[in-house]
Amino acid sequence: MIGAAFRVMALTLLRDRAALVMAFVLPTVIFAIFAAIFSGAVGDRIRIHLGLADLAGTPATARLVSALAADTSLRVTRLPADLAAATEAVRAGEVDVALVLRGDLAAAPSGASAPDHPVVLVENPAKALATPIALGQLQRVLNEALPDVVLSRIVADVERTGKIGPDERAFLDEAFAEQRAKKEPFSFSALVERQSTAAAVGNARVSYYAGAIAAVFLLFAAMQGALSLVEERESGLADRLSAGPGGLGVIVVGKFLFLTLQGVVQAGLIFGAAALLHGVTIGPHWPAFLLTCGLVSAMAAGLALAACAAAATRQQAHLFATFGVLLLSAVGGSMVPRFLMPPWLQQAGWFTPNAWAIEAFQGALGEGSAVPAWGVLAALALAGLGAALALVARRPA
């Protein structure tokens, strides 16, 4: 009997090719994806997307721009020479962090109108890890390529106090020359001012992860609810339902509406906890937030119904619900922020619904525009529902 049970299960799996692929191929694919994510998210392998805007246009800032652009550990994009434009680029996600060079790096401020910090770092709290990485890379580049610039600024600071004369200046120049030769690190805190794209209230970092968690759990919940399509087909209930008014189509639409409403409630609870526990601000943005919840939930419901309508067996549907959602969530940024991934995986993330769901929530809460993401989510929801309706209509009784 043991051998017979073993043989029956083995034959069932071998004859179900889709389930066979999901059981033995998808785990390897998911491992490869996670290996690429985590191997690229440690140490000097992280290549953040850095925006550069040179407002000063001095020889020193030109040297810094050239040095940063030539650094292989960064992906650099030149931005318009405008602080507001650089801030908007960070807020919209066009770059992970931006450096705005607004003053002469080679000397300390000489007047009241000169900026105290010649470099402004514009950060997005939703990408908090990008800030220390950018600061570390900036310090390394300055230390390696422009040590004379920072050292001259230090000397100018001291000279302004009137505490040194020509002899002391010559001594310092000699000492700094030895430091440059040794390539010893220096402090550059006086060079950089940090500015955030976040509003005065709320917590953008928490709102990012709330959107990421909502995307993955709405997909899981929708898949579990859509499994009823397979159960009804295997139990024979679908045959009786197809004889009713409207056939199986109205059943699919009813399930779609329920799963959408269920998702709105789930997303509301997640963000409600984020607002209550971490101060995420939803109130001023509630119309856009509610629309985003509806579209993300509709997207999850449509894709789940289409997947279950296409599955021939419950095993296929269950494996797709597990591995498919896991894969989409990993690549789409629900598990690891996409800016920590290798560039090719960041681009691949745009082909997942999770990435667009996260973008929609961020935009709805004031961190950029949600309109493009709304369009993609609506298209996915309609495509999923249309595919589900077509599949149940074509499937033989």
C-alpha positions as CSV (number, residue, x, y, z in Angstrom):
1,M,0.0,0.0,0.0
2,I,2.9,2.4,0.7
3,G,4.4,1.7,-2.7
4,A,1.0,2.2,-4.3
5,A,0.4,5.5,-2.6
6,F,3.9,6.7,-3.6
7,R,3.3,5.6,-7.2
8,V,-0.1,7.4,-7.4
9,M,1.3,10.7,-6.1
10,A,4.4,10.5,-8.4
11,L,2.2,9.8,-11.5
12,T,-0.1,12.6,-10.6
13,L,2.7,15.1,-10.4
14,L,4.5,13.8,-13.5
15,R,1.3,14.1,-15.6
16,D,0.7,17.6,-14.4
17,R,3.4,19.5,-16.3
18,A,2.5,22.9,-15.0
19,A,2.6,21.7,-11.4
20,L,5.9,19.9,-12.2
21,V,7.5,23.1,-13.4
22,M,6.2,25.1,-10.5
23,A,7.4,22.5,-8.0
24,F,11.0,22.1,-9.4
25,V,11.8,25.0,-11.7
26,L,10.3,28.0,-9.9
27,P,12.2,27.4,-6.6
28,T,15.4,27.5,-8.5
29,V,14.3,30.7,-10.3
30,I,13.3,32.3,-7.0
31,F,16.6,31.4,-5.5
32,A,18.5,33.0,-8.4
33,I,16.4,36.1,-8.0
34,F,17.1,36.4,-4.3
35,A,20.8,35.6,-4.7
36,A,21.0,38.4,-7.2
37,I,19.2,40.8,-4.9
38,F,21.2,40.0,-1.8
39,S,24.6,39.7,-3.4
40,G,24.0,43.1,-5.0
41,A,22.8,44.7,-1.8
42,V,25.9,44.4,0.3
43,G,29.2,46.3,0.6
44,D,30.5,48.1,-2.4
45,R,28.2,46.3,-4.9
46,I,25.3,48.6,-4.2
47,R,25.1,51.0,-7.1
48,I,22.7,53.8,-6.1
49,H,21.3,56.1,-8.7
50,L,22.9,59.5,-7.9
51,G,21.6,62.8,-9.4
52,L,24.2,65.6,-9.9
53,A,23.4,69.3,-10.3
54,D,26.2,71.8,-10.6
55,L,24.9,75.3,-9.7
56,A,28.3,76.8,-8.9
57,G,30.1,75.9,-12.1
58,T,33.6,76.4,-10.6
59,P,36.7,74.4,-11.5
60,A,36.5,72.5,-8.2
61,T,32.8,71.5,-8.7
62,A,33.6,70.4,-12.3
63,R,36.4,68.2,-11.0
64,L,34.0,66.6,-8.5
65,V,31.3,66.0,-11.1
66,S,33.9,64.4,-13.4
67,A,35.2,62.2,-10.5
68,L,31.8,61.1,-9.5
69,A,30.7,60.4,-13.1
70,A,33.8,58.2,-13.6
71,D,33.2,56.2,-10.4
72,T,32.0,52.7,-11.4
73,S,30.3,52.2,-8.1
74,L,27.7,54.9,-8.9
75,R,25.1,55.4,-11.6
76,V,25.2,59.1,-12.2
77,T,22.5,61.3,-13.9
78,R,23.1,65.0,-14.6
79,L,20.2,67.1,-13.4
80,P,19.3,70.7,-14.3
81,A,21.2,73.4,-12.4
82,D,18.3,74.0,-10.0
83,L,17.7,72.8,-6.4
84,A,14.0,72.6,-6.8
85,A,14.3,70.4,-9.9
86,A,16.8,68.1,-8.1
87,T,14.4,67.8,-5.2
88,E,11.5,66.9,-7.5
89,A,13.7,64.3,-9.3
90,V,14.4,62.6,-5.9
91,R,10.7,62.9,-4.9
92,A,9.6,61.4,-8.2
93,G,12.0,58.5,-7.9
94,E,14.0,59.5,-11.0
95,V,17.2,59.2,-8.8
96,D,17.7,57.7,-5.4
97,V,19.5,60.7,-4.0
98,A,20.8,64.0,-5.4
99,L,23.9,66.1,-4.8
100,V,23.5,69.8,-5.6
101,L,26.8,71.7,-5.8
102,R,25.8,75.3,-5.0
103,G,29.0,76.8,-3.8
104,D,32.8,76.9,-4.3
105,L,34.3,73.8,-2.7
106,A,37.8,75.2,-2.6
107,A,37.3,78.0,-0.1
108,A,35.3,78.8,3.0
109,P,32.5,81.3,2.7
110,S,33.8,84.9,2.5
111,G,30.5,86.8,3.0
112,A,27.1,86.6,4.6
113,S,25.5,85.8,1.3
114,A,27.6,82.7,0.6
115,P,26.1,79.4,1.5
116,D,27.5,77.7,4.6
117,H,27.5,74.3,3.0
118,P,28.5,74.3,-0.7
119,V,27.0,70.8,-1.2
120,V,23.3,70.0,-0.6
121,L,22.3,66.3,-0.4
122,V,18.6,65.8,-1.2
123,E,17.3,62.6,0.3
124,N,14.1,60.6,0.2
125,P,13.2,59.1,3.6
126,A,11.6,56.1,1.7
127,K,15.1,55.3,0.5
128,A,16.9,55.9,3.8
129,L,19.8,53.6,3.1
130,A,20.7,55.6,0.0
131,T,21.8,58.6,2.1
132,P,24.7,57.0,4.1
133,I,25.8,55.2,0.9
134,A,25.9,58.5,-1.0
135,L,27.7,60.3,1.8
136,G,30.3,57.5,2.0
137,Q,30.9,57.5,-1.7
138,L,31.2,61.3,-1.7
139,Q,33.8,61.2,1.0
140,R,35.7,58.5,-0.7
141,V,35.8,60.4,-4.0
142,L,36.8,63.6,-2.3
143,N,39.6,61.8,-0.5
144,E,40.9,60.1,-3.6
145,A,40.4,62.7,-6.3
146,L,40.1,66.1,-4.7
147,P,42.0,66.1,-1.4
148,D,43.5,69.5,-2.1
149,V,40.0,71.1,-2.4
150,V,38.9,70.1,1.1
151,L,42.2,70.9,2.6
152,S,42.3,74.4,1.1
153,R,38.8,74.9,2.6
154,I,40.1,73.9,6.0
155,V,43.0,76.4,5.7
156,A,40.7,79.2,4.6
157,D,38.4,78.5,7.6
158,V,41.4,78.9,9.9
159,E,42.7,82.0,8.1
160,R,39.4,83.7,8.6
161,T,39.9,83.6,12.4
162,G,43.1,85.5,12.0
163,K,45.0,82.9,14.1
164,I,47.7,82.0,11.5
165,G,50.1,84.0,9.4
166,P,52.3,83.3,6.4
167,D,54.7,81.1,8.3
168,E,51.9,79.0,9.8
169,R,50.2,78.8,6.4
170,A,53.4,77.4,4.8
171,F,53.7,74.9,7.6
172,L,50.1,73.8,7.1
173,D,50.6,73.6,3.3
174,E,53.5,71.2,3.9
175,A,51.6,69.1,6.4
176,F,48.6,68.9,4.1
177,A,50.9,67.9,1.2
178,E,52.0,64.9,3.3
179,Q,48.4,64.0,4.1
180,R,47.5,64.2,0.4
181,A,50.4,61.9,-0.4
182,K,49.2,59.4,2.2
183,K,45.6,59.7,1.1
184,E,44.4,59.9,4.7
185,P,40.7,60.5,5.2
186,F,39.3,63.8,6.3
187,S,36.1,65.1,7.8
188,F,33.7,66.8,5.4
189,S,30.7,67.5,7.6
190,A,31.0,71.2,7.0
191,L,30.7,70.7,3.2
192,V,27.3,68.9,3.1
193,E,23.8,70.0,4.1
194,R,21.1,67.4,4.1
195,Q,17.6,68.2,2.9
196,S,14.6,65.9,2.8
197,T,11.8,65.5,0.2
198,A,9.4,64.5,3.0
199,A,6.7,66.8,4.3
200,A,6.9,68.2,7.8
201,V,4.6,65.5,9.1
202,G,4.2,61.8,8.5
203,N,6.8,59.1,8.0
204,A,7.7,58.5,4.3
205,R,9.8,55.5,5.2
206,V,7.0,53.7,7.0
207,S,4.5,54.6,4.2
208,Y,6.8,52.9,1.7
209,Y,6.9,49.7,3.6
210,A,3.1,49.9,4.3
211,G,2.6,50.0,0.5
212,A,5.0,47.2,-0.1
213,I,3.4,44.9,2.5
214,A,-0.1,45.8,1.3
215,A,0.8,44.8,-2.3
216,V,2.1,41.4,-1.4
217,F,-0.7,40.5,1.1
218,L,-3.5,41.7,-1.2
219,L,-2.1,39.4,-3.9
220,F,-1.9,36.5,-1.5
221,A,-5.4,37.1,-0.2
222,A,-6.9,37.5,-3.7
223,M,-5.3,34.3,-4.8
224,Q,-6.7,32.4,-1.8
225,G,-10.2,33.8,-2.6
226,A,-9.9,33.1,-6.3
227,L,-9.1,29.4,-5.6
228,S,-12.9,29.0,-5.2
229,L,-13.1,29.0,-9.0
230,V,-11.0,25.8,-9.2
231,E,-12.8,24.2,-6.3
232,E,-16.2,24.9,-7.9
233,R,-15.0,23.4,-11.2
234,E,-13.6,20.3,-9.6
235,S,-16.7,19.7,-7.4
236,G,-19.0,20.1,-10.4
237,L,-20.7,23.1,-8.9
238,A,-19.5,25.2,-11.8
239,D,-21.6,23.2,-14.2
240,R,-24.8,24.0,-12.2
241,L,-23.7,27.7,-11.9
242,S,-23.2,28.0,-15.7
243,A,-26.8,27.1,-16.2
244,G,-28.0,30.0,-14.2
245,P,-28.7,33.6,-15.5
246,G,-25.6,35.1,-17.0
247,G,-23.6,31.9,-16.7
248,L,-20.2,31.7,-15.0
249,G,-19.4,35.3,-16.1
250,V,-21.6,36.9,-13.5
251,I,-20.1,34.6,-10.9
252,V,-16.6,35.8,-11.8
253,V,-17.7,39.5,-11.7
254,G,-19.2,38.9,-8.3
255,K,-16.0,37.4,-7.0
256,F,-14.0,40.2,-8.5
257,L,-16.2,42.8,-6.7
258,F,-15.9,40.9,-3.4
259,L,-12.1,40.5,-3.6
260,T,-11.7,44.2,-4.5
261,L,-13.7,45.3,-1.5
262,Q,-11.8,42.8,0.7
263,G,-8.5,44.3,-0.5
264,V,-9.6,47.9,0.2
265,V,-10.4,46.9,3.8
266,Q,-7.1,45.1,4.1
267,A,-5.1,48.0,2.7
268,G,-7.0,50.4,5.0
269,L,-6.2,48.4,8.0
270,I,-2.4,48.3,7.1
271,F,-2.2,52.0,6.6
272,G,-4.5,52.7,9.6
273,A,-1.9,50.9,11.7
274,A,0.9,52.9,10.0
275,A,-0.9,56.2,10.8
276,L,-1.7,55.2,14.4
277,L,1.7,53.8,15.3
278,H,4.1,55.7,13.1
279,G,2.4,59.0,12.2
280,V,1.9,58.3,8.5
281,T,-0.3,61.2,7.2
282,I,-3.4,60.0,5.3
283,G,-6.1,62.6,6.1
284,P,-5.1,65.3,3.6
285,H,-4.7,62.7,0.8
286,W,-7.7,60.5,1.5
287,P,-9.4,60.7,-1.9
288,A,-6.2,59.7,-3.8
289,F,-5.4,57.1,-1.1
290,L,-8.9,55.6,-1.4
291,L,-8.6,55.5,-5.2
292,T,-5.2,53.8,-4.9
293,C,-6.6,51.2,-2.5
294,G,-9.4,50.4,-4.9
295,L,-7.1,50.1,-7.9
296,V,-4.5,48.0,-6.2
297,S,-7.2,45.7,-4.8
298,A,-8.8,45.4,-8.3
299,M,-5.5,44.6,-9.8
300,A,-4.9,41.8,-7.3
301,A,-8.4,40.5,-7.8
302,G,-8.2,40.5,-11.6
303,L,-4.8,38.8,-11.8
304,A,-5.8,36.2,-9.2
305,L,-9.0,35.3,-11.0
306,A,-7.2,35.1,-14.3
307,A,-4.5,32.8,-12.8
308,C,-7.1,30.5,-11.2
309,A,-9.2,30.4,-14.3
310,A,-6.2,29.3,-16.3
311,A,-5.1,26.6,-13.8
312,A,-6.2,23.1,-14.7
313,T,-6.0,21.8,-11.2
314,R,-6.0,23.1,-7.6
315,Q,-2.4,22.1,-7.3
316,Q,-1.4,24.3,-10.2
317,A,-3.4,27.2,-8.7
318,H,-2.0,26.7,-5.3
319,L,1.6,26.6,-6.5
320,F,1.1,29.7,-8.6
321,A,-0.4,31.5,-5.7
322,T,2.6,30.6,-3.6
323,F,5.6,30.9,-6.0
324,G,4.1,33.4,-8.4
325,V,3.2,36.0,-5.8
326,L,6.5,35.4,-4.0
327,L,8.5,35.9,-7.2
328,L,6.5,39.1,-8.1
329,S,6.9,40.5,-4.6
330,A,10.7,39.8,-4.6
331,V,11.4,41.5,-7.9
332,G,8.8,44.3,-7.4
333,G,10.3,45.6,-4.2
334,S,7.8,44.3,-1.6
335,M,10.6,42.4,0.2
336,V,13.8,44.4,-0.6
337,P,13.7,48.0,-1.8
338,R,14.4,48.1,-5.5
339,F,17.1,50.7,-5.3
340,L,19.3,48.1,-3.5
341,M,19.0,45.7,-6.4
342,P,21.3,45.4,-9.4
343,P,20.2,47.7,-12.2
344,W,18.8,45.0,-14.4
345,L,16.6,43.8,-11.6
346,Q,15.4,47.3,-11.0
347,Q,14.3,47.5,-14.6
348,A,12.6,44.1,-14.4
349,G,10.7,45.3,-11.4
350,W,8.6,47.6,-13.6
351,F,7.1,44.4,-15.1
352,T,5.6,43.4,-11.8
353,P,2.3,44.7,-10.2
354,N,4.0,45.2,-6.9
355,A,6.3,48.0,-8.1
356,W,3.3,49.9,-9.5
357,A,1.3,49.4,-6.4
358,I,4.1,50.8,-4.3
359,E,4.5,53.7,-6.6
360,A,0.8,54.4,-6.5
361,F,0.7,54.5,-2.7
362,Q,3.8,56.7,-2.5
363,G,2.3,59.1,-5.1
364,A,-1.1,59.1,-3.4
365,L,0.5,60.2,-0.1
366,G,2.2,63.1,-1.6
367,E,5.6,61.6,-2.6
368,G,5.3,62.2,-6.3
369,S,2.6,61.7,-8.9
370,A,0.4,58.6,-8.7
371,V,-1.3,59.1,-12.1
372,P,1.0,56.8,-14.2
373,A,0.7,54.0,-11.6
374,W,-3.1,54.4,-11.5
375,G,-3.2,53.9,-15.3
376,V,-1.1,50.7,-15.1
377,L,-3.0,49.3,-12.2
378,A,-6.4,49.9,-13.9
379,A,-5.1,48.3,-17.1
380,L,-3.9,45.2,-15.2
381,A,-7.2,45.0,-13.3
382,L,-9.3,45.1,-16.5
383,A,-6.9,42.7,-18.4
384,G,-7.1,40.2,-15.5
385,L,-10.9,40.4,-15.3
386,G,-11.2,40.1,-19.0
387,A,-8.9,37.1,-19.2
388,A,-10.8,35.4,-16.4
389,L,-14.1,35.9,-18.1
390,A,-12.7,34.6,-21.4
391,L,-11.2,31.6,-19.8
392,V,-14.3,30.4,-17.9
393,A,-16.4,31.0,-21.0
394,R,-14.1,28.8,-23.2
395,R,-13.5,26.0,-20.7
396,P,-15.6,23.0,-21.5
397,A,-18.2,21.9,-19.0
